[in-house]
Amino acid sequence: MSAYVRGTRKLEFYHCKRCGCLTHYESVEKHDSSRIAVNARMLRPEDTVGIKVRTFDGARTWKYVDD
């Protein structure tokens, strides 16, 4: 794994050094309320059955749009 930061420098993006695929990202500053996003496209479809998917505005407000 290798991490890089860009833009507002608030998120660390992790990718595989071998294939370059983005695996996940997480907050640079770690808090109890920090979030981690996992690239679900890297999972097998059968591993995602039953997972609740929520949609949020990650570009501007960081608020959920499916409430």
N, C-alpha and C positions, 0 to 999 in steps of 0.2 A: 504494500500500500504506500501511496504517496499522497500528500495533502498540498493544496494550494489555496490561497485567499485572493479574492479580487473584488472589484467594485467598492462597496462600503466597508469592506474588510471585517464584516461581522460573522461571516460563515466560512468554515473550512470545508472544502470539497475534496473528497477522497476518491482516488481512482487506482485501478490495478496497474502496477508497473509493467506487467507483461502484455496485457491486451488493451489497456487504456480506458476500459469501461468505468464509468462513474458508479461507485458502489453505494455511497451515502454522503450526506453532509451533516454538519453539526455546528452549533454556535462556537465562536472563538472563545467567548467568555462563558465559563461553565457555572450554571446556577441550578437550583432544584427545579426551576420552571423552564429550563432550557429544553429545546426540542431537537430531535434527531430525525432526519428523513432518510428512508431506505429506498433505494431504487428497486421497486418490486419487479421490474422487468428482468432482474437477475435471479428471481426465484422460480421454482417449478410451479406451474399452474395449480397442481394439487396441494401445494403448500399455502396457497392464498385463499382457499375455500373457507368461507365464514368470517373473513376479516372485514370489518366495517371500514368503508372508504369514506373519507370526509374531504370536501373541497374547500380550499381557502384561497384568498387573494394574496399570493406570495409576491406580487409585483409592487403593490402599494400599501395596503392596510394591514396585511398579515392577519386578517379576520376571517373566520369561517363564513362561507357564503351559503352553506346548507343548513343553517340553524332555523 
